[in-house]
Amino acid sequence: MKSFSAAILTAALLAIITVTAGAQITLVPRALSGMNGVESAQSRTFTETSLYGYINGGAELYLEYGFDTLLVTELVIDGSDIKAEVYRMKDAEAAFGIFSVSRFRCNAGQKLTEHLCRSAYQLQFCKGPYYVSIINDTGSEADQKRSADLAVLMIENIAEPPFDPGSFYSEAVDEETMRGAVLVRGPLGIYNGIPGLSDRLGTASEYSALLIRHGSDTVASFRFNSDSSAEEFLRKIKISQKPAIGAVSSDSTVSVISTRRIIITF
């Protein structure tokens, strides 16, 4: 099959996206304009209401974090089938959250961006409000390289910065710790990311929390949307009286940083 020219392919994909998603996601066509060997590309878009038609029961997890739009593009590159799923989330935290509960057994390799996970058949990354999954059929070195090449071009076309844990922890979180960090915004995120904490934290709501490992402990930094949601959380975890700001509970596991900031060590 003869390859499309980059200009024709980009124009075709942009036309599809303009009709279906209001030109919101131009990431894939811009990336493909610099990709060699692309023989065909077919794209579909999914909104909040149609996401269930693509991932069925898994849609609730994305909606809990804050989902905007999904663009799925099925490609043939040098005879190989590659699928790119580009999730535009509400913000960088949501994108990192989905990434953090989706990565699994990441292999080493070149660091293409701040938050990335690669395996033989899948390359995942997040940057700005985007979570991206690139899947190949064979797991071969050649297909892994094609996936990486496509990822590089996408990353170059994302102007927004990567997720920064600074709003959760005042001290810098090192790169090794972030490889295991999990960001949650509700019970589904907890169940998928750290299921062992579901019984204790599964009913909490209206928050974002970044969970990291510190030695043998899990440290969870919660940022609540309101004073009332923080107070309700303290009641649910059996803190009978609201501690003063800056106080630490008697068992030294719950620290109230401010009216909406709570850190728990498990």
C-alpha positions as CSV (number, residue, x, y, z in Angstrom):
1,M,0.0,0.0,0.0
2,K,1.3,3.3,-1.0
3,S,1.9,5.8,1.9
4,F,-0.2,9.0,2.2
5,S,1.8,12.2,2.0
6,A,2.1,13.8,5.4
7,A,0.2,16.9,4.2
8,I,-2.8,14.9,2.9
9,L,-2.9,12.7,6.0
10,T,-2.8,15.7,8.3
11,A,-5.5,17.5,6.4
12,A,-7.8,14.4,6.4
13,L,-7.4,13.9,10.1
14,L,-7.9,17.5,11.0
15,A,-11.1,17.5,8.9
16,I,-12.4,14.4,10.9
17,I,-11.6,16.0,14.2
18,T,-13.1,19.4,13.3
19,V,-16.4,17.8,12.5
20,T,-16.5,15.4,15.6
21,A,-14.6,17.3,18.3
22,G,-14.5,20.9,17.3
23,A,-10.8,20.7,16.6
24,Q,-10.2,20.3,20.3
25,I,-7.7,17.5,19.8
26,T,-5.2,18.1,17.0
27,L,-2.4,16.3,18.7
28,V,-2.4,13.1,16.6
29,P,-2.6,14.8,13.1
30,R,0.2,17.2,14.0
31,A,2.3,14.3,15.2
32,L,1.6,12.2,12.1
33,S,2.7,15.1,9.9
34,G,6.2,14.3,11.0
35,M,5.9,10.5,11.0
36,N,7.4,8.4,8.2
37,G,5.8,5.3,6.8
38,V,2.1,6.0,7.7
39,E,-0.1,4.1,5.3
40,S,-3.5,4.7,6.7
41,A,-5.2,6.3,9.7
42,Q,-8.8,6.1,10.9
43,S,-10.0,8.2,13.9
44,R,-13.0,8.1,16.2
45,T,-13.9,10.5,19.0
46,F,-15.8,9.8,22.2
47,T,-17.4,12.3,24.6
48,E,-18.5,11.8,28.1
49,T,-21.8,10.3,27.0
50,S,-20.3,8.0,24.4
51,L,-17.3,6.8,26.3
52,Y,-19.2,3.9,27.7
53,G,-19.5,2.6,24.1
54,Y,-15.8,2.3,23.9
55,I,-14.6,1.0,27.3
56,N,-17.9,-0.1,28.9
57,G,-17.5,-0.5,32.7
58,G,-14.1,1.3,32.7
59,A,-15.7,4.7,31.8
60,E,-16.6,5.5,35.4
61,L,-13.0,5.6,36.4
62,Y,-12.2,8.3,33.8
63,L,-15.3,10.3,34.7
64,E,-14.3,10.2,38.4
65,Y,-11.0,11.8,37.5
66,G,-12.5,14.4,35.1
67,F,-12.8,13.3,31.5
68,D,-13.2,15.6,28.5
69,T,-12.7,13.8,25.2
70,L,-11.1,10.7,23.7
71,L,-9.6,10.4,20.3
72,V,-8.8,6.8,19.1
73,T,-6.7,6.6,16.0
74,E,-5.9,3.2,14.3
75,L,-2.8,3.4,12.2
76,V,-0.9,1.2,9.8
77,I,2.8,2.2,9.9
78,D,5.2,0.3,7.6
79,G,2.7,-2.5,7.6
80,S,2.3,-2.6,11.4
81,D,-1.0,-1.9,13.3
82,I,-0.6,0.8,15.9
83,K,-3.5,2.2,18.0
84,A,-3.2,5.6,19.7
85,E,-5.7,6.5,22.4
86,V,-5.5,10.2,23.4
87,Y,-7.5,11.1,26.4
88,R,-8.0,14.8,27.1
89,M,-8.8,15.1,30.8
90,K,-10.0,18.2,32.7
91,D,-6.5,19.1,34.0
92,A,-3.0,17.8,34.4
93,E,-3.8,16.2,37.8
94,A,-6.6,14.1,36.2
95,A,-4.3,13.0,33.4
96,F,-1.6,12.0,35.8
97,G,-4.2,10.2,38.0
98,I,-5.4,8.0,35.1
99,F,-1.8,7.3,34.1
100,S,-0.8,6.4,37.7
101,V,-3.5,3.8,38.0
102,S,-3.0,2.4,34.5
103,R,0.8,1.8,34.4
104,F,2.0,-1.7,35.1
105,R,5.4,-3.3,35.1
106,C,7.2,-0.5,33.3
107,N,10.4,-1.3,31.5
108,A,13.5,0.9,31.5
109,G,14.4,3.0,28.4
110,Q,14.9,6.5,27.2
111,K,13.1,9.2,29.2
112,L,10.8,10.8,26.6
113,T,8.9,12.9,29.1
114,E,8.4,13.3,32.9
115,H,5.8,10.6,33.4
116,L,6.1,7.6,31.0
117,C,5.7,3.8,31.2
118,R,6.7,1.4,28.4
119,S,6.3,-2.3,27.9
120,A,6.7,-4.5,24.9
121,Y,3.1,-3.9,23.7
122,Q,2.2,-0.5,25.2
123,L,3.7,2.9,25.7
124,Q,1.8,5.2,28.1
125,F,2.6,8.8,29.1
126,C,0.9,11.9,30.4
127,K,1.7,15.5,29.9
128,G,-0.5,18.5,30.6
129,P,-4.2,17.4,30.4
130,Y,-3.4,14.5,28.1
131,Y,-3.1,10.8,29.0
132,V,-1.9,8.8,26.0
133,S,-1.8,5.0,25.4
134,I,0.0,3.7,22.3
135,I,-0.5,0.0,21.6
136,N,1.1,-2.3,19.1
137,D,0.2,-5.9,18.1
138,T,3.6,-7.6,18.0
139,G,5.8,-6.3,20.8
140,S,8.7,-6.4,18.4
141,E,11.6,-4.0,18.8
142,A,10.6,-2.4,15.5
143,D,7.0,-1.7,16.7
144,Q,8.2,-0.5,20.0
145,K,10.4,2.0,18.2
146,R,7.4,3.1,16.0
147,S,5.4,3.7,19.2
148,A,8.2,5.7,20.7
149,D,8.7,7.8,17.6
150,L,5.0,8.6,17.6
151,A,5.1,9.4,21.3
152,V,8.0,11.8,20.8
153,L,6.1,13.7,18.1
154,M,3.0,13.9,20.3
155,I,5.0,15.1,23.3
156,E,6.6,17.9,21.2
157,N,3.1,19.1,20.3
158,I,1.9,19.4,23.9
159,A,2.6,22.9,25.2
160,E,1.3,22.4,28.7
161,P,3.8,21.2,31.4
162,P,3.8,17.8,33.1
163,F,2.0,17.2,36.3
164,D,3.9,18.8,39.3
165,P,3.4,17.2,42.8
166,G,4.3,20.5,44.5
167,S,0.7,21.3,45.3
168,F,0.6,18.2,47.5
169,Y,4.0,18.1,49.1
170,S,6.1,21.1,50.1
171,E,9.3,19.2,49.8
172,A,10.4,17.9,46.4
173,V,9.3,14.4,45.5
174,D,12.2,12.6,43.7
175,E,11.8,10.9,40.4
176,E,12.1,7.3,41.8
177,T,9.2,8.0,44.3
178,M,7.0,9.4,41.5
179,R,7.4,6.2,39.6
180,G,5.2,4.6,42.2
181,A,3.0,7.6,43.1
182,V,-0.8,7.3,42.7
183,L,-3.2,10.2,42.4
184,V,-6.8,9.5,43.3
185,R,-10.0,11.5,43.3
186,G,-12.5,8.9,44.6
187,P,-13.2,5.3,45.4
188,L,-12.6,3.9,41.9
189,G,-9.1,5.5,41.8
190,I,-8.3,4.1,45.2
191,Y,-9.5,0.6,44.2
192,N,-7.5,0.6,41.0
193,G,-4.4,2.3,42.4
194,I,-4.1,1.1,46.1
195,P,-6.9,-1.4,46.7
196,G,-5.6,-2.2,50.2
197,L,-6.8,1.3,51.3
198,S,-10.3,0.9,49.8
199,D,-12.0,0.0,53.1
200,R,-10.6,3.0,54.9
201,L,-10.8,5.7,52.2
202,G,-13.4,4.4,49.8
203,T,-16.2,6.6,50.9
204,A,-14.3,9.9,50.9
205,S,-15.3,12.5,48.3
206,E,-14.6,16.0,46.9
207,Y,-10.8,15.8,47.0
208,S,-7.6,15.0,45.2
209,A,-4.9,13.0,47.0
210,L,-1.4,12.0,46.0
211,L,-0.1,8.8,47.6
212,I,3.6,8.0,47.7
213,R,5.8,5.5,49.4
214,H,8.1,6.6,52.2
215,G,10.2,3.7,53.4
216,S,7.7,1.1,54.5
217,D,4.8,3.7,54.9
218,T,2.3,5.0,52.5
219,V,1.8,8.8,52.8
220,A,-1.4,10.3,51.4
221,S,-1.6,14.1,51.0
222,F,-5.3,15.1,50.6
223,R,-6.5,18.4,49.2
224,F,-10.2,18.9,49.7
225,N,-12.6,21.1,47.7
226,S,-14.2,22.6,50.8
227,D,-13.9,22.9,54.6
228,S,-17.0,20.8,55.0
229,S,-15.7,17.9,52.9
230,A,-12.5,17.8,54.9
231,E,-14.4,17.8,58.2
232,E,-16.7,15.0,56.9
233,F,-13.6,13.0,56.0
234,L,-12.1,13.4,59.5
235,R,-15.4,12.1,60.9
236,K,-15.4,9.1,58.6
237,I,-11.9,8.0,59.6
238,K,-13.0,8.1,63.2
239,I,-11.3,11.4,64.3
240,S,-14.0,12.4,66.8
241,Q,-13.0,16.0,67.2
242,K,-11.5,18.2,64.5
243,P,-7.9,18.7,65.4
244,A,-6.5,22.3,65.3
245,I,-4.6,23.4,62.2
246,G,-1.1,22.2,62.4
247,A,-2.0,19.5,64.9
248,V,-1.2,15.8,64.7
249,S,-3.5,13.1,66.0
250,S,-2.5,11.0,69.0
251,D,-1.3,8.1,66.9
252,S,0.8,10.4,64.7
253,T,-0.9,9.2,61.5
254,V,-3.2,12.2,60.7
255,S,-1.7,15.7,60.3
256,V,-4.1,18.6,59.7
257,I,-2.0,21.1,57.6
258,S,-4.9,23.5,57.0
259,T,-8.7,23.5,56.8
260,R,-8.5,21.7,53.5
261,R,-5.2,19.9,53.7
262,I,-4.7,16.6,55.5
263,I,-1.8,14.2,55.4
264,I,-2.2,10.6,56.6
265,T,0.6,8.1,57.1
266,F,-0.5,4.5,56.9
